[in-house]
Amino acid sequence: MKTKQKTIGILLLSLVFTISFTACKDVKSTDSNEKMEHTEMQGDGHEHSSEEMTNNHAMQTTESAAIIDGYLQLKNALVADDGTGASKATEKLLTAFQNFDADRLTPAQQKEIADIIEDATTQAEHIVENADKIAHQREHFVLLSKDVIDFISLTGTDEKLYQDFCSMADDNKGAVWLSETKGIKNPYLGSKMLSCGTVQKEF
């Protein structure tokens, strides 16, 4: 009889322990979910689902990619000493700047991006309007390149890019540009000194 009571007592203790352990796991799981939800708070003070944040990043990356693509087409036209091609490529770049939606950035980033795009647009317009003056286009490409580098430094890029530098560009003051290839192809000097320059860093 005592043995039977002892067995029942052990079973009851085991049941209580199991219930307590399960409840503890549920509490930890709830706490973990709350922490995860908290990390999904954005700078605007509103909660966003993981899917929304992923979609926002994808949209921003696509818009940034259009800017990078337009810039690289412009760069390659200057490499080929093609002023007309440079002008046409820059028209696409201007459209990409206009289509960029900065609403997903923080207020501070939005202001910085607005300043970058405003200056880049001014430089790009000069390049579009001077298809027959490639030397003038290259002068504005110096400043435009700085703007695009600042832009992707802020927004990021999924594309591997190289920041190149030529000390002889811009009347020997030196200038940078972005390239999609590691091999140097100089947009400032073109066929005169195509391979003049070095890779400064990678994005």
Backbone as a printed PyTorch tensor [residue, N CA C, xyz], in Angstrom:
tensor([[[  0.8280,  -1.2090,   0.0000],
         [  0.0000,   0.0000,   0.0000],
         [  0.8630,   1.2610,   0.0000]],

        [[  1.9070,   1.2490,   0.8870],
         [  2.8170,   2.3930,   0.9490],
         [  3.5480,   2.5860,  -0.3850]],

        [[  3.9070,   1.4620,  -0.9830],
         [  4.6110,   1.5210,  -2.2750],
         [  3.7380,   2.1610,  -3.3510]],

        [[  2.4570,   1.8170,  -3.3100],
         [  1.5170,   2.3610,  -4.2910],
         [  1.3410,   3.8640,  -4.0990]],

        [[  1.2300,   4.2980,  -2.8250],
         [  1.0870,   5.7290,  -2.5440],
         [  2.3410,   6.4980,  -2.9750]],

        [[  3.4890,   5.8810,  -2.7310],
         [  4.7540,   6.5130,  -3.1100],
         [  4.8410,   6.7040,  -4.6270]],

        [[  4.3710,   5.6830,  -5.3420],
         [  4.4060,   5.7470,  -6.8140],
         [  3.5030,   6.8570,  -7.3270]],

        [[  2.3070,   6.9560,  -6.7150],
         [  1.3520,   8.0020,  -7.1130],
         [  1.9410,   9.3790,  -6.8300]],

        [[  2.6300,   9.4970,  -5.6780],
         [  3.2520,  10.7780,  -5.3150],
         [  4.3020,  11.1930,  -6.3120]],

        [[  5.0980,  10.2380,  -6.7480],
         [  6.1560,  10.5280,  -7.7400],
         [  5.5520,  10.9730,  -9.0650]],

        [[  4.4580,  10.3160,  -9.4690],
         [  3.7900,  10.6740, -10.7220],
         [  3.2270,  12.0920, -10.6560]],

        [[  2.6440,  12.4430,  -9.5090],
         [  2.0940,  13.7940,  -9.3400],
         [  3.1860,  14.8430,  -9.4050]],

        [[  4.3260,  14.5740,  -8.7500],
         [  5.4470,  15.5140,  -8.7820],
         [  5.9670,  15.7060, -10.2160]],

        [[  6.0310,  14.6140, -10.9480],
         [  6.5080,  14.6730, -12.3400],
         [  5.5700,  15.5170, -13.1940]],

        [[  4.2640,  15.3440, -12.9530],
         [  3.2730,  16.1000, -13.7140],
         [  3.3840,  17.5940, -13.4320]],

        [[  3.5440,  17.9490, -12.1390],
         [  3.6880,  19.3600, -11.7590],
         [  4.9340,  19.9540, -12.3850]],

        [[  6.0390,  19.2020, -12.3600],
         [  7.2990,  19.6840, -12.9450],
         [  7.1690,  19.9320, -14.4420]],

        [[  6.4690,  18.9980, -15.1360],
         [  6.2890,  19.1220, -16.5850],
         [  5.4740,  20.3610, -16.9340]],

        [[  4.3790,  20.5880, -16.1760],
         [  3.5220,  21.7500, -16.4210],
         [  4.2920,  23.0390, -16.1900]],

        [[  5.0760,  23.0840, -15.1190],
         [  5.8550,  24.2860, -14.7920],
         [  6.8960,  24.5680, -15.8640]],

        [[  7.5680,  23.5210, -16.3320],
         [  8.6090,  23.6740, -17.3500],
         [  8.0280,  24.1980, -18.6630]],

        [[  6.8490,  23.6650, -19.0520],
         [  6.1870,  24.0940, -20.2870],
         [  5.7710,  25.5520, -20.2060]],

        [[  5.2330,  25.9420, -19.0550],
         [  4.8150,  27.3360, -18.8620],
         [  5.9980,  28.2710, -18.9610]],

        [[  7.1460,  27.8600, -18.4030],
         [  8.3540,  28.6680, -18.4470],
         [  8.8120,  28.8670, -19.8850]],

        [[  8.7500,  27.7950, -20.6890],
         [  9.1520,  27.8870, -22.0950],
         [  8.2510,  28.8450, -22.8540]],

        [[  6.9430,  28.8220, -22.5610],
         [  6.0050,  29.7080, -23.2330],
         [  6.3050,  31.1600, -22.9320]],

        [[  6.6530,  31.4410, -21.6440],
         [  6.9730,  32.8120, -21.2570],
         [  8.2080,  33.2980, -21.9800]],

        [[  9.2570,  32.4390, -22.0440],
         [ 10.4820,  32.8070, -22.7410],
         [ 10.2190,  33.0500, -24.2140]],

        [[  9.3640,  32.1980, -24.8020],
         [  9.0480,  32.3400, -26.2160],
         [  8.3420,  33.6630, -26.4820]],

        [[  7.4120,  34.0310, -25.5630],
         [  6.6950,  35.2900, -25.7040],
         [  7.6370,  36.4740, -25.5960]],

        [[  8.5620,  36.4030, -24.6070],
         [  9.5420,  37.4730, -24.4380],
         [ 10.3950,  37.6310, -25.6690]],

        [[ 10.7940,  36.5070, -26.2630],
         [ 11.6410,  36.5310, -27.4480],
         [ 10.9170,  37.1850, -28.6100]],

        [[  9.6150,  36.8500, -28.7720],
         [  8.8320,  37.4270, -29.8560],
         [  8.6730,  38.9250, -29.6780]],

        [[  8.4780,  39.3580, -28.3930],
         [  8.3390,  40.7830, -28.1320],
         [  9.6100,  41.5280, -28.4810]],

        [[ 10.7770,  40.9230, -28.1590],
         [ 12.0500,  41.5560, -28.4850],
         [ 12.2220,  41.6700, -29.9810]],

        [[ 11.8050,  40.6270, -30.7050],
         [ 11.9410,  40.6340, -32.1550],
         [ 11.0750,  41.7320, -32.7580]],

        [[  9.8250,  41.8650, -32.2250],
         [  8.9450,  42.8960, -32.7340],
         [  9.5240,  44.2740, -32.4500]],

        [[ 10.1670,  44.4150, -31.2940],
         [ 10.7330,  45.7050, -30.9080],
         [ 11.8530,  46.1170, -31.8590]],

        [[ 12.6280,  45.1360, -32.3200],
         [ 13.7460,  45.4480, -33.2200],
         [ 13.2600,  45.8750, -34.5890]],

        [[ 11.9700,  45.6460, -34.8800],
         [ 11.4340,  46.0190, -36.1770],
         [ 10.8260,  47.4160, -36.1720]],

        [[ 11.1140,  48.1910, -35.1100],
         [ 10.6850,  49.5830, -35.0710],
         [ 11.5890,  50.4050, -35.9740]],

        [[ 11.0070,  51.2610, -36.7830],
         [ 11.7810,  52.0930, -37.6930],
         [ 11.9570,  53.4870, -37.1220]],

        [[ 12.7860,  54.3010, -37.8240],
         [ 13.0690,  55.6510, -37.3770],
         [ 11.8310,  56.5340, -37.3410]],

        [[ 10.7670,  56.1390, -38.0720],
         [  9.5680,  56.9620, -38.0580],
         [  8.6820,  56.6500, -36.8640]],

        [[  9.1000,  55.6840, -36.0050],
         [  8.3530,  55.3670, -34.8030],
         [  7.2280,  54.3840, -35.0230]],

        [[  7.1120,  53.8270, -36.2210],
         [  6.0520,  52.8730, -36.5230],
         [  6.6330,  51.4840, -36.7020]],

        [[  5.8170,  50.4880, -36.3580],
         [  6.2670,  49.1150, -36.5350],
         [  6.0710,  48.7020, -37.9870]],

        [[  7.0140,  47.9150, -38.4640],
         [  6.9270,  47.3900, -39.8280],
         [  7.2210,  45.8960, -39.7640]],

        [[  6.4910,  45.1280, -40.5500],
         [  6.7490,  43.6970, -40.5890],
         [  8.0580,  43.4270, -41.3230]],

        [[  8.5990,  42.2410, -41.1130],
         [  9.8370,  41.8630, -41.8000],
         [  9.6420,  41.8990, -43.3140]],

        [[  8.4480,  41.5100, -43.7560],
         [  8.1640,  41.5030, -45.1990],
         [  8.1630,  42.9210, -45.7610]],

        [[  7.5900,  43.8740, -44.9870],
         [  7.5660,  45.2600, -45.4400],
         [  8.9740,  45.8190, -45.5500]],

        [[  9.8250,  45.5250, -44.5360],
         [ 11.1930,  46.0360, -44.5590],
         [ 11.9740,  45.4320, -45.7170]],

        [[ 11.7340,  44.1530, -46.0050],
         [ 12.4140,  43.4980, -47.1190],
         [ 12.0010,  44.1290, -48.4430]],

        [[ 10.6950,  44.4070, -48.5870],
         [ 10.1920,  45.0330, -49.8070],
         [ 10.7580,  46.4380, -49.9780]],

        [[ 10.8300,  47.1810, -48.8650],
         [ 11.3830,  48.5320, -48.9240],
         [ 12.8360,  48.5120, -49.3710]],

        [[ 13.5960,  47.5640, -48.8120],
         [ 15.0070,  47.4530, -49.1900],
         [ 15.1350,  47.0970, -50.6700]],

        [[ 14.2730,  46.1710, -51.1280],
         [ 14.3270,  45.7430, -52.5270],
         [ 14.0190,  46.9090, -53.4640]],

        [[ 13.0040,  47.7240, -53.0990],
         [ 12.6470,  48.8750, -53.9280],
         [ 13.7790,  49.8860, -53.9630]],

        [[ 14.3490,  50.1530, -52.7870],
         [ 15.4360,  51.1330, -52.7200],
         [ 16.6430,  50.6480, -53.5000]],

        [[ 16.9460,  49.3420, -53.4000],
         [ 18.0760,  48.7770, -54.1200],
         [ 17.8640,  48.8840, -55.6260]],

        [[ 16.6220,  48.6390, -56.0790],
         [ 16.3010,  48.7330, -57.5000],
         [ 16.4900,  50.1580, -58.0030]],

        [[ 16.0160,  51.1380, -57.2180],
         [ 16.1500,  52.5370, -57.6070],
         [ 17.6180,  52.9640, -57.6260]],

        [[ 18.3790,  52.5020, -56.6420],
         [ 19.8140,  52.8090, -56.6070],
         [ 20.5160,  52.1740, -57.7940]],

        [[ 20.0840,  50.9530, -58.1470],
         [ 20.6950,  50.2410, -59.2760],
         [ 20.4860,  51.0070, -60.5780]],

        [[ 19.3330,  51.6490, -60.7310],
         [ 19.0590,  52.4270, -61.9420],
         [ 20.0010,  53.6280, -62.0330]],

        [[ 20.2900,  54.2380, -60.8930],
         [ 21.2240,  55.3640, -60.8600],
         [ 22.6310,  54.8960, -61.2020]],

        [[ 23.0370,  53.7920, -60.6010],
         [ 24.3720,  53.2460, -60.8770],
         [ 24.5010,  52.8440, -62.3430]],

        [[ 23.4540,  52.2190, -62.8870],
         [ 23.4850,  51.7920, -64.2920],
         [ 23.6280,  52.9890, -65.2290]],

        [[ 22.8610,  54.0590, -64.9690],
         [ 22.9600,  55.2630, -65.7920],
         [ 24.3360,  55.8870, -65.7050]],

        [[ 24.8730,  55.9170, -64.5020],
         [ 26.2090,  56.4920, -64.3050],
         [ 27.2670,  55.6770, -65.0590]],

        [[ 27.1980,  54.3530, -64.9750],
         [ 28.1940,  53.5080, -65.6300],
         [ 28.1060,  53.6110, -67.1530]],

        [[ 26.8840,  53.7590, -67.6680],
         [ 26.7460,  53.9590, -69.1180],
         [ 27.4030,  55.2730, -69.5390]],

        [[ 27.2180,  56.3040, -68.7190],
         [ 27.8690,  57.5870, -68.9760],
         [ 29.3860,  57.4420, -68.9250]],

        [[ 29.8680,  56.7930, -67.8910],
         [ 31.3160,  56.5920, -67.7380],
         [ 31.8990,  55.8630, -68.9410]],

        [[ 31.2340,  54.8090, -69.3960],
         [ 31.7420,  54.0240, -70.5210],
         [ 31.7210,  54.8160, -71.8290]],

        [[ 30.7460,  55.7160, -71.9670],
         [ 30.7050,  56.5740, -73.1650],
         [ 31.8930,  57.5300, -73.1640]],

        [[ 32.2300,  58.0740, -72.0120],
         [ 33.3950,  58.9670, -71.9240],
         [ 34.6920,  58.1940, -72.1530]],

        [[ 34.7530,  56.9700, -71.6780],
         [ 35.9200,  56.1150, -71.9380],
         [ 36.1200,  55.9710, -73.4520]],

        [[ 34.9960,  55.8470, -74.1730],
         [ 35.0390,  55.6550, -75.6280],
         [ 35.1010,  56.9840, -76.3930]],

        [[ 35.2900,  58.1000, -75.6700],
         [ 35.3410,  59.4350, -76.2980],
         [ 34.0610,  59.7460, -77.0720]],

        [[ 32.9300,  59.2820, -76.5580],
         [ 31.6440,  59.4260, -77.2390],
         [ 30.7770,  60.4460, -76.4880]],

        [[ 30.8580,  61.7010, -76.9000],
         [ 30.0970,  62.7590, -76.2480],
         [ 28.5960,  62.6000, -76.4040]],

        [[ 28.1720,  62.1630, -77.5930],
         [ 26.7370,  61.9710, -77.8450],
         [ 26.1920,  60.8400, -76.9830]],

        [[ 26.9490,  59.7550, -76.9150],
         [ 26.5410,  58.6320, -76.0720],
         [ 26.4980,  59.0230, -74.6020]],

        [[ 27.4400,  59.8610, -74.1960],
         [ 27.4850,  60.3330, -72.8170],
         [ 26.2350,  61.1550, -72.4980]],

        [[ 25.8270,  61.9810, -73.4340],
         [ 24.6370,  62.8110, -73.2530],
         [ 23.3830,  61.9530, -73.1090]],

        [[ 23.2310,  60.9520, -73.9730],
         [ 22.0560,  60.0660, -73.9220],
         [ 22.0240,  59.2520, -72.6350]],

        [[ 23.1800,  58.7520, -72.2120],
         [ 23.2410,  57.9670, -70.9750],
         [ 22.8780,  58.8290, -69.7710]],

        [[ 23.2730,  60.0900, -69.8170],
         [ 23.0020,  60.9820, -68.6990],
         [ 21.5300,  61.3300, -68.5960]],

        [[ 20.8160,  61.3040, -69.7110],
         [ 19.3680,  61.5130, -69.6700],
         [ 18.7090,  60.4050, -68.8470]],

        [[ 19.1900,  59.1760, -69.0070],
         [ 18.6680,  58.0580, -68.2120],
         [ 19.0120,  58.2500, -66.7380]],

        [[ 20.2020,  58.7640, -66.4870],
         [ 20.6400,  59.0060, -65.1140],
         [ 19.7560,  60.0610, -64.4500]],

        [[ 19.4190,  61.1040, -65.1800],
         [ 18.5350,  62.1410, -64.6390],
         [ 17.1710,  61.5700, -64.2700]],

        [[ 16.6480,  60.7130, -65.1230],
         [ 15.3580,  60.0740, -64.8400],
         [ 15.4550,  59.2060, -63.5850]],

        [[ 16.5620,  58.4880, -63.4420],
         [ 16.7560,  57.6360, -62.2670],
         [ 16.8240,  58.4670, -60.9920]],

        [[ 17.4660,  59.6220, -61.0490],
         [ 17.5130,  60.5170, -59.8890],
         [ 16.1070,  60.9920, -59.5220]],

        [[ 15.3330,  61.3520, -60.5280],
         [ 13.9730,  61.8500, -60.2970],
         [ 13.0780,  60.7690, -59.6860]],

        [[ 13.3240,  59.5220, -60.0420],
         [ 12.4850,  58.4130, -59.5740],
         [ 12.8960,  57.8670, -58.2090]],

        [[ 14.0170,  58.3280, -57.6930],
         [ 14.4710,  57.7940, -56.4090],
         [ 13.5570,  58.2670, -55.2820]],

        [[ 13.0450,  57.3030, -54.5140],
         [ 12.1330,  57.5920, -53.4050],
         [ 12.9050,  57.5200, -52.0910]],

        [[ 13.0850,  58.6610, -51.4560],
         [ 13.8660,  58.7280, -50.2110],
         [ 12.9940,  58.5980, -48.9670]],

        [[ 11.6840,  58.3400, -49.1440],
         [ 10.7750,  58.2960, -47.9950],
         [ 11.1440,  57.2070, -46.9920]],

        [[ 11.8300,  56.1770, -47.4400],
         [ 12.1660,  55.0690, -46.5380],
         [ 13.4300,  55.3560, -45.7170]],

        [[ 14.0640,  56.4880, -45.9710],
         [ 15.2600,  56.8660, -45.2240],
         [ 14.8800,  57.7220, -44.0140]],

        [[ 15.8130,  57.8990, -43.1040],
         [ 15.5740,  58.7560, -41.9530],
         [ 15.5410,  60.2130, -42.4200]],

        [[ 14.9460,  61.1190, -41.6230],
         [ 14.9120,  62.5400, -42.0160],
         [ 16.3030,  63.1090, -42.3180]],

        [[ 17.2980,  62.7450, -41.5090],
         [ 18.6600,  63.2430, -41.7340],
         [ 19.2130,  62.7210, -43.0610]],

        [[ 18.9670,  61.4400, -43.3470],
         [ 19.4260,  60.8580, -44.6050],
         [ 18.6960,  61.4720, -45.7990]],

        [[ 17.4040,  61.7470, -45.6190],
         [ 16.6270,  62.3540, -46.6980],
         [ 17.2070,  63.7080, -47.0960]],

        [[ 17.5810,  64.5050, -46.1060],
         [ 18.1600,  65.8230, -46.3940],
         [ 19.4850,  65.6770, -47.1370]],

        [[ 20.3110,  64.7290, -46.6690],
         [ 21.6140,  64.5220, -47.3010],
         [ 21.4530,  64.0380, -48.7410]],

        [[ 20.5280,  63.0920, -48.9420],
         [ 20.2720,  62.5690, -50.2840],
         [ 19.7370,  63.6710, -51.1890]],

        [[ 18.8520,  64.5160, -50.6610],
         [ 18.2830,  65.6100, -51.4590],
         [ 19.3790,  66.5580, -51.9320]],

        [[ 20.3300,  66.8630, -51.0530],
         [ 21.4420,  67.7460, -51.4180],
         [ 22.3210,  67.1030, -52.4890]],

        [[ 22.5770,  65.8000, -52.3260],
         [ 23.4110,  65.0740, -53.2960],
         [ 22.7370,  65.0610, -54.6670]],

        [[ 21.4490,  64.7100, -54.6830],
         [ 20.7280,  64.6170, -55.9520],
         [ 20.5920,  65.9870, -56.6160]],

        [[ 20.4050,  67.0190, -55.8290],
         [ 20.3070,  68.3720, -56.3990],
         [ 21.5940,  68.7560, -57.1220]],

        [[ 22.7300,  68.5140, -56.4830],
         [ 23.9980,  68.8600, -57.1210],
         [ 24.2790,  67.9440, -58.3150]],

        [[ 24.0070,  66.6420, -58.1320],
         [ 24.2440,  65.6830, -59.2180],
         [ 23.3980,  66.0250, -60.4390]],

        [[ 22.1700,  66.4750, -60.2120],
         [ 21.2850,  66.8590, -61.3120],
         [ 21.8580,  68.0460, -62.0860]],

        [[ 22.4030,  69.0070, -61.3720],
         [ 23.0270,  70.1670, -62.0230],
         [ 24.1890,  69.7370, -62.9140]],

        [[ 25.0450,  68.8610, -62.3910],
         [ 26.1910,  68.3740, -63.1790],
         [ 25.7140,  67.5700, -64.3920]],

        [[ 24.7070,  66.7310, -64.1730],
         [ 24.1930,  65.8830, -65.2450],
         [ 23.5750,  66.7150, -66.3690]],

        [[ 22.8710,  67.7720, -66.0140],
         [ 22.2500,  68.6200, -67.0310],
         [ 23.3020,  69.2640, -67.9440]],

        [[ 24.4250,  69.6520, -67.3700],
         [ 25.5190,  70.2210, -68.1880],
         [ 26.0460,  69.1690, -69.1700]],

        [[ 26.1420,  67.9260, -68.7150],
         [ 26.6490,  66.8560, -69.5900],
         [ 25.6710,  66.5930, -70.7330]],

        [[ 24.3720,  66.5840, -70.4150],
         [ 23.3480,  66.3640, -71.4490],
         [ 23.4010,  67.4560, -72.5050]],

        [[ 23.5770,  68.6930, -72.0690],
         [ 23.5070,  69.8560, -72.9740],
         [ 24.7790,  70.0800, -73.7900]],

        [[ 25.8250,  69.3140, -73.5350],
         [ 27.1010,  69.5620, -74.2290],
         [ 27.6290,  68.2960, -74.9100]],

        [[ 26.7630,  67.6730, -75.7100],
         [ 27.1300,  66.4510, -76.4100],
         [ 28.3090,  66.6610, -77.3600]],

        [[ 28.4850,  67.8860, -77.8400],
         [ 29.5620,  68.1720, -78.7900],
         [ 30.8090,  68.7450, -78.1010]],

        [[ 30.8150,  68.7870, -76.7980],
         [ 31.9530,  69.3350, -76.0480],
         [ 32.3550,  68.3580, -74.9420]],

        [[ 33.0400,  67.3050, -75.3350],
         [ 33.3550,  66.2380, -74.3890],
         [ 34.2900,  66.7070, -73.2690]],

        [[ 35.1340,  67.6780, -73.5430],
         [ 36.0130,  68.1990, -72.4900],
         [ 35.1740,  68.8420, -71.3860]],

        [[ 34.1200,  69.5490, -71.7950],
         [ 33.2260,  70.1780, -70.8280],
         [ 32.4360,  69.1080, -70.0610]],

        [[ 32.0240,  68.0640, -70.7670],
         [ 31.3190,  66.9640, -70.1100],
         [ 32.1900,  66.3300, -69.0260]],

        [[ 33.4500,  66.1620, -69.3450],
         [ 34.3660,  65.5370, -68.3880],
         [ 34.5910,  66.4150, -67.1510]],

        [[ 34.5500,  67.7180, -67.3250],
         [ 34.6870,  68.6230, -66.1800],
         [ 33.5480,  68.3990, -65.1900]],

        [[ 32.3570,  68.2420, -65.7160],
         [ 31.1930,  68.0380, -64.8420],
         [ 31.1170,  66.5880, -64.3440]],

        [[ 31.7320,  65.6850, -65.0800],
         [ 31.7730,  64.2830, -64.6360],
         [ 32.6070,  64.1490, -63.3570]],

        [[ 33.5900,  65.0270, -63.1780],
         [ 34.4070,  65.0260, -61.9570],
         [ 33.5090,  65.1990, -60.7370]],

        [[ 32.6470,  66.2140, -60.7780],
         [ 31.7660,  66.5070, -59.6420],
         [ 30.6330,  65.4940, -59.5350]],

        [[ 30.1210,  65.0700, -60.6900],
         [ 29.0490,  64.0760, -60.6850],
         [ 29.5230,  62.7670, -60.0520]],

        [[ 30.7540,  62.3820, -60.3410],
         [ 31.3000,  61.1410, -59.7670],
         [ 31.3650,  61.2260, -58.2430]],

        [[ 31.7680,  62.3720, -57.7280],
         [ 31.8060,  62.5530, -56.2780],
         [ 30.4090,  62.4230, -55.6800]],

        [[ 29.4200,  62.9790, -56.3760],
         [ 28.0370,  62.8990, -55.8990],
         [ 27.5350,  61.4530, -55.8680]],

        [[ 27.8160,  60.7040, -56.9310],
         [ 27.3410,  59.3180, -57.0070],
         [ 28.0400,  58.4560, -55.9540]],

        [[ 29.3120,  58.7150, -55.7100],
         [ 30.0350,  57.9870, -54.6580],
         [ 29.4240,  58.2880, -53.2940]],

        [[ 29.1060,  59.5620, -53.0490],
         [ 28.4450,  59.9310, -51.7870],
         [ 27.0770,  59.2680, -51.6820]],

        [[ 26.3910,  59.1850, -52.8130],
         [ 25.0540,  58.5880, -52.8490],
         [ 25.0900,  57.1170, -52.4340]],

        [[ 25.9700,  56.3270, -53.0690],
         [ 25.9900,  54.9010, -52.7510],
         [ 26.6320,  54.6260, -51.3890]],

        [[ 27.4510,  55.5590, -50.9140],
         [ 28.0010,  55.4120, -49.5670],
         [ 26.8790,  55.5050, -48.5320]],

        [[ 25.8340,  56.2510, -48.8730],
         [ 24.7080,  56.4330, -47.9730],
         [ 23.6410,  55.3640, -48.1530]],

        [[ 23.3200,  55.0380, -49.3940],
         [ 22.2260,  54.0980, -49.6580],
         [ 22.6930,  52.6470, -49.7540]],

        [[ 23.9850,  52.4470, -50.0520],
         [ 24.4930,  51.1010, -50.2420],
         [ 24.2450,  50.6030, -51.6580]],

        [[ 24.8790,  49.5050, -52.0000],
         [ 24.7000,  48.9070, -53.3240],
         [ 24.9430,  47.4080, -53.2400]],

        [[ 24.1650,  46.6410, -54.0090],
         [ 24.3580,  45.1940, -54.0880],
         [ 25.3370,  44.8300, -55.2020]],

        [[ 25.7460,  45.8370, -55.9650],
         [ 26.6670,  45.6080, -57.0870],
         [ 28.1070,  45.8990, -56.6640]],

        [[ 29.0260,  45.0480, -57.0710],
         [ 30.4280,  45.2870, -56.7470],
         [ 30.9750,  46.3780, -57.6460]],

        [[ 31.5090,  47.4220, -57.0030],
         [ 32.0430,  48.5630, -57.7460],
         [ 33.4420,  48.9040, -57.2510]],

        [[ 34.2030,  49.5570, -58.1160],
         [ 35.5670,  49.9700, -57.7790],
         [ 35.6690,  51.4870, -57.8930]],

        [[ 36.2460,  52.1010, -56.8840],
         [ 36.5180,  53.5310, -56.9450],
         [ 37.9390,  53.7250, -57.4550]],

        [[ 38.0510,  54.3350, -58.6300],
         [ 39.3490,  54.5410, -59.2750],
         [ 39.7800,  56.0040, -59.1430]],

        [[ 41.0700,  56.2180, -59.3040],
         [ 41.6160,  57.5700, -59.1840],
         [ 42.7110,  57.7870, -60.2290]],

        [[ 42.6880,  58.9850, -60.8270],
         [ 43.7300,  59.3710, -61.7780],
         [ 44.2840,  60.7290, -61.3510]],

        [[ 45.5610,  60.7890, -61.0930],
         [ 46.1930,  62.0320, -60.6290],
         [ 46.3230,  63.0630, -61.7460]],

        [[ 46.2180,  62.6270, -62.9970],
         [ 46.3700,  63.5440, -64.1340],
         [ 45.0470,  64.1480, -64.5870]],

        [[ 43.9460,  63.6010, -64.0740],
         [ 42.6280,  64.1060, -64.4800],
         [ 42.3580,  65.4820, -63.8900]],

        [[ 41.4010,  66.1870, -64.4780],
         [ 40.9840,  67.5020, -64.0000],
         [ 42.1740,  68.4590, -63.8990]],

        [[ 42.8920,  68.5800, -65.0010],
         [ 44.0680,  69.4790, -65.0740],
         [ 45.0940,  69.1760, -63.9800]],

        [[ 45.3780,  67.8900, -63.8410],
         [ 46.3770,  67.4060, -62.8800],
         [ 46.0070,  67.6410, -61.4070]],

        [[ 44.7430,  67.9510, -61.1590],
         [ 44.2920,  68.0610, -59.7590],
         [ 43.8870,  66.7020, -59.2120]],

        [[ 43.6410,  65.7800, -60.1280],
         [ 43.2400,  64.4290, -59.7320],
         [ 41.7250,  64.3120, -59.6210]],

        [[ 41.1900,  63.1460, -59.9750],
         [ 39.7410,  62.9290, -59.9140],
         [ 39.4310,  61.4400, -59.7640]],

        [[ 38.2820,  61.1790, -59.1730],
         [ 37.8480,  59.7970, -58.9570],
         [ 36.6940,  59.4580, -59.8920]],

        [[ 36.4330,  58.1710, -60.0270],
         [ 35.2420,  57.6950, -60.7390],
         [ 34.9360,  56.2770, -60.2790]],

        [[ 33.7670,  55.8000, -60.6240],
         [ 33.3500,  54.4390, -60.2860],
         [ 33.3770,  53.5610, -61.5270]],

        [[ 33.7580,  52.3150, -61.3050],
         [ 33.7950,  51.3610, -62.4140],
         [ 33.2370,  50.0210, -61.9590]],

        [[ 32.6560,  49.2920, -62.9020],
         [ 32.1500,  47.9500, -62.6190],
         [ 33.2120,  46.8800, -62.8170]],

        [[ 34.3680,  47.2670, -63.3570],
         [ 35.4600,  46.3150, -63.5820],
         [ 36.7270,  46.7720, -62.8600]],

        [[ 37.5610,  45.8150, -62.5030],
         [ 38.7820,  46.1420, -61.7740],
         [ 39.8420,  46.7570, -62.6760]],

        [[ 39.8110,  46.4020, -63.9490],
         [ 40.7720,  46.9590, -64.9000],
         [ 40.4940,  48.4420, -65.1360]],

        [[ 41.5340,  49.2350, -65.1780],
         [ 41.3810,  50.6840, -65.3400],
         [ 41.0160,  51.0550, -66.7790]],

        [[ 39.9420,  51.8180, -66.9070],
         [ 39.5500,  52.4210, -68.1870],
         [ 39.1700,  53.8550, -67.8680]],

        [[ 40.0190,  54.7670, -68.2070],
         [ 39.9290,  56.1490, -67.7500],
         [ 38.9200,  56.9850, -68.5610]],

        [[ 37.8550,  57.4790, -67.9070],
         [ 36.8530,  58.2750, -68.6190],
         [ 37.2740,  59.7350, -68.8120]],

        [[ 38.2920,  60.1640, -68.0900],
         [ 38.7410,  61.5580, -68.1900],
         [ 39.7270,  61.7710, -69.3440]],

        [[ 40.5240,  60.7480, -69.6120],
         [ 41.5360,  60.8600, -70.6620],
         [ 41.1920,  60.0360, -71.8970]],

        [[ 40.2920,  59.0840, -71.7500],
         [ 39.8470,  58.2790, -72.8790],
         [ 40.9960,  57.5970, -73.6070]],

        [[ 40.9510,  57.6310, -74.9270],
         [ 41.9450,  56.9260, -75.7420],
         [ 43.3550,  57.4910, -75.6000]],

        [[ 43.4850,  58.7150, -75.0830],
         [ 44.8180,  59.3130, -74.9170],
         [ 45.6500,  58.5410, -73.8970]],

        [[ 45.0250,  58.2080, -72.7680],
         [ 45.7160,  57.4480, -71.7130],
         [ 44.6870,  56.5750, -71.0080]],

        [[ 44.2290,  55.5570, -71.7190],
         [ 43.0950,  54.7390, -71.2730],
         [ 43.3490,  54.0340, -69.9390]],

        [[ 44.5670,  53.5700, -69.7340],
         [ 44.8390,  52.7660, -68.5310],
         [ 45.4670,  53.5680, -67.3890]],

        [[ 45.4160,  54.8910, -67.4870],
         [ 46.0100,  55.7290, -66.4450],
         [ 45.0970,  55.7740, -65.2150]],

        [[ 45.6030,  55.3250, -64.0860],
         [ 44.8130,  55.3780, -62.8580],
         [ 45.0580,  54.1810, -61.9740]],

        [[ 44.4920,  54.2230, -60.7670],
         [ 44.6380,  53.1170, -59.8140],
         [ 43.3060,  52.9050, -59.1100]],

        [[ 43.1430,  51.6920, -58.5890],
         [ 41.9450,  51.3860, -57.7810],
         [ 42.1890,  51.8570, -56.3490]],

        [[ 41.2890,  52.6950, -55.8510],
         [ 41.4230,  53.1930, -54.4780],
         [ 40.7500,  52.2810, -53.4680]],

        [[ 39.5220,  51.8530, -53.7930],
         [ 38.7950,  50.9710, -52.8810],
         [ 37.6490,  50.2720, -53.6080]],

        [[ 37.0410,  49.3070, -52.9210],
         [ 35.9300,  48.5590, -53.4860],
         [ 34.6620,  48.8130, -52.6680]],

        [[ 33.5230,  48.7690, -53.3540],
         [ 32.2210,  48.8690, -52.6790],
         [ 31.5470,  47.5050, -52.7500]]])
